[in-house]
Amino acid sequence: MKKYLLLLCIAFAGIQYTSAQDCNCMLALDETFSVVPMNSGSAPDYRNDDGFSDEIALPFSFDLYGTAYDSCFINNNGNISFGNGYSTFASSGFPINNFPMISAYWADVDTRNIESGLVYYKITDHAMIVRYNAVGYFPNMVDQLNDFQIIISDGQSDLIANGHTISFCYGDMQWSTGTAATVGANAGDGISALQIGRFNEASEAYDGPYGESDDVDFIDYSNITFSTNTLGENQYPINVSNLCDTIFGAAGDTLMFFYYDDINQELDYDVTDSSGFVNENDSLVGMVLFNDTFQPARSGNDRDLTNYSVGAIIDENTPDGWYTIYVTATDNGTPALSTTTEYVIQIGNGSPTSINEAASTPIVAYLNAGILNFKGLDDKNVEMFTLYNSNGQNILQTNKLFQGINMSQMATGIYLYTIKTNQGTFSGRFVK
């Protein structure tokens, strides 16, 4: 099923936007990763151009638009494929025939230069992670490097938010070669596909997934998650943004949120926060920024108007501090589905400054036999735990987490939480 991306490059004069630190989705390389053994190049580094791996067995089933795969190939040129390895370096747009693949950046990767990074992977019970670690490009060039990661799963991995099956994570993206690089997923039947965009370094800013080629800098430090396991069924709206982790702004700034959904569906939005400083009077809920002005959100089936986003203005009277914003995008499919994304916003020099520790000392939530447990709390004293449903409603508060939280009687779906400790306040989400 083709998808339509609701995105907008923020480049309008006279409007102040917040900025965010880098997305914290890239997994650190450690001894659990191995260099991908390619069919060209030599061990142990397998430096090559246009190579691919032998068939790799997966301990889980990966669903690509209705076809289940228990093996795959890792290709040097920025993608994972099924059925065969692919040496093709000149990418084309999706959908296309005969190339079933998951592509974080299908382009001419070349790791032959000793100054280029390598391609690494590791496999867990429910996921495979592939890291293109600061890799060069053809022919044998390293003056610019790209850093990106692909994760595929069966939907049960805690490495991907919201129960999705695919995650793309980007560091600093600097190069493209030849044709524009393709980002998305392709079933190989010429019909079912998701194209997020086609990128190169010489283009203008983003104009939609099926418009002109777009600036590769647009995906710097961003995280995109989605699923391909619901062919023929409604799918959740997908958040695409480099507004991850903490957003740094000021009173009066405009926050821009980016989502996409099925091209024949419309999206409604709701923005709530923890303080009351973003409300119906000063929040541009369900609005898009187009031609320098805010206008009502349009239907996604109008491809001539490709620049879409939702804006929310922080009240100018907002005092310095830390705030949590929840943005919910709801489609009009059957059944209607919603995706809620949580953002932590620092206004001015507000406290607690120790919230920055959330990036370096993460707390991980996981479910075991219906009990919600947490990793990373060993050296912290819990002062208050708050649980929210996908609509941002407070449904539970407690200062006792040593026995976990019994979730067995709670509905399935996306949950958000905050944990206030003696070392700062930490936020996260999980799927039941």
Secondary structure as UniProt FT lines:
FT   STRAND          3..7
FT   TURN            13..14
FT   STRAND          19..20
FT   TURN            31..32
FT   STRAND          34..35
FT   TURN            43..45
FT   STRAND          52..53
FT   STRAND          56..64
FT   TURN            65..66
FT   STRAND          67..75
FT   TURN            76..78
FT   STRAND          79..81
FT   STRAND          101..106
FT   STRAND          109..110
FT   TURN            114..115
FT   STRAND          119..123
FT   STRAND          127..137
FT   TURN            138..140
FT   STRAND          141..153
FT   TURN            158..159
FT   HELIX           161..163
FT   STRAND          166..173
FT   STRAND          181..186
FT   STRAND          193..200
FT   TURN            201..202
FT   TURN            209..210
FT   STRAND          214..215
FT   HELIX           216..219
FT   TURN            220..221
FT   STRAND          223..226
FT   TURN            231..232
FT   STRAND          238..241
FT   STRAND          246..249
FT   TURN            251..252
FT   STRAND          254..257
FT   STRAND          259..262
FT   TURN            263..264
FT   STRAND          267..273
FT   TURN            280..282
FT   TURN            285..286
FT   STRAND          287..290
FT   TURN            291..292
FT   STRAND          293..296
FT   TURN            300..301
FT   TURN            303..304
FT   STRAND          310..313
FT   TURN            316..317
FT   STRAND          321..331
FT   STRAND          338..347
FT   TURN            348..349
FT   HELIX           353..356
FT   HELIX           357..360
FT   STRAND          364..368
FT   TURN            369..370
FT   STRAND          371..375
FT   TURN            378..379
FT   STRAND          382..388
FT   TURN            390..391
FT   STRAND          394..398
FT   TURN            402..403
FT   STRAND          405..406
FT   TURN            408..409
FT   STRAND          414..421
FT   TURN            422..423
FT   STRAND          424..431
//
